[in-house]
């Protein structure tokens, strides 16, 4: 029986690319049709490959380049997977490039994105606008701002004269977000203890939480969160979040944006608070295991284990794992018992949309290039 369980664990690992060979090459003008998981935007094939590598289940991809002429789907990055780990079909197709996840090559490839893109707009996700003399200064400002992930600069020959030299600083989530948090008997969920949530700052923060207090209105975005402290971390990472309210009954983290006032009211089961800035947030909440809570989805793989502590330790030592869910011996379906599901989401900078636009320059923060 023990040998059988070990083989099951190895098969679950191999099925998600860990037994595949490392393949860094790109196949130009080759399409891997079908088997799409999702599509996202990327400015080039290297960025698309990194997104595939960070996605929990992507094994290979096809990127639609700027020279694609069939329709207007430029800069589309199609993330794909099959049970075999290999494309079912490879077809010649002009204007696309295909390749493979780097999961078998390196558990956490560098996210240094030094390339700048002429006549390419990273559309949307703006949180701050200023004027700079050139795109190099715009990129320096983005690099120095801990919340800036990428930028678009409008150069000196742009058609509209009144917005020339404009530098748009932009944001995407660099903090791991649990896609679904829900109550479920017989499971335990938690986080890697080595997860990187915020840049390091020497002064410690003083957490400001208001128990049984709601701050109604001014909603910016609602995300699932495991605790008020998790919600505070999400709010602290978002450049437009001014305060938040966390509802423990449904795990909703309501991030809010209003720099003019903060009106509170008493409400049982709701914790509100203020984000922290330029100081080190207390991350002890990461060490808490949440009984009867499922972090559903975003599975990298599962392994069979005897207890949730071993599951947590396995997640912590695996550089790909950000959070986990363990199914214990009391779970109603015996087929899932003792499974430790290791999970992750994409945290590298990812523009919400990439389009062609003359006389603009886009690029990424260089913080990860040191």
C-alpha positions, 0 to 999 in steps of 0.5 A: 500500500505504501509503495502504491501511494508513493507512485500515486504522488509521483504520477501527480507530480509528473503530470504537471510538467515536473518530469518534462525536459527543460525546453527554452527554445521558441518555435517561430511561425509555429502554432499550438492550436487548441487546448487553451486554459486562458489568454492574457496580454504580453508585449513579447514572447519572452514575457508570455513564456514567463506568464506561462511559467508562473501560471499553475497549470500552463505547460506551453503557449502560443504568442500572437506577434505584432506582425500578425495580419489575419485580424487585430489579435496582436500581443495575445498570449494563449496559455495551454495545457494537455494531460501529456504535457505536450501539444496535440498538434503543431501547425505552421502559421505566420505571425505567431511564436510558440514555446514551453513553460520554464517550470522544468528549467528553473523553479522561479525564473528571474522577472527582470524585464528590461526591454522597452517597447516603441509604439506599444501602449500598456493600456489601462491600470494607471494610478499616477500621471506626471510629466518627464523629459523622456521614457528613460526618466519615466522608467526611473520614476517607475523603478523608484516607486514600489507600487509601479509595475510598468509604464507608458510614456507619450513622446514629443511627436505624439499627435495630441500636443497637450499630452506629450511627455506624459508618463503613466505609472501603472499597477498590477498585483504583485501580492499572491491572491487566493482566487476563491476562499470558502468554508469546507469541512475537513480541509485546512488551508494556509500560506507559504512562510517564505512568501514575498508580500512587500518590499523590505523596509527597516521600520516596523509598521503599527497595524491599525485594525478596527474590530466590529467596524465597517466603512461603507461605500467607496468600493475600489475592488473586492477580493477573497482574503483569509483574514483581516491581516491578509486583507490589509496586505492586499490594500497596502499593495494597491496604490489607490486603496485608502482603507478597507473592510473585511467581512469574516462571514464571506471572506470578502476584502472590500478595498476602498478609495476615498482620500477625503474622509473615512466614515465608520459605523459599528457592524458585527463580524466586520473588521476595517483598517488602514493600509501601511506605507514604506514600513515593514508589515507584520507577516505573522498572519502567514503562519496561521492555518485556517481550519475548515477553509478551502483555497479552491483552485490554482493547483500546481499539483497534489501530494499525499501526506499525513497531516497539514503541518507537513503540507505547510512545510512542503509548500514553504520549501517549494519556491513555486508554492504560495499557498496550500489546502490539505484534505484531512482524514475526516473529509466526506470523500475518501478518494481525496483524503490526505491530499496536499494541494500546492497552489500559486498565481501569477505575480509578475507584472502583467499589463491588462491590455497591450495595443499598438499606438504610435509615438509612445514607449512602454516598459517595466520597472527595473527593480528586479534587475539588480 
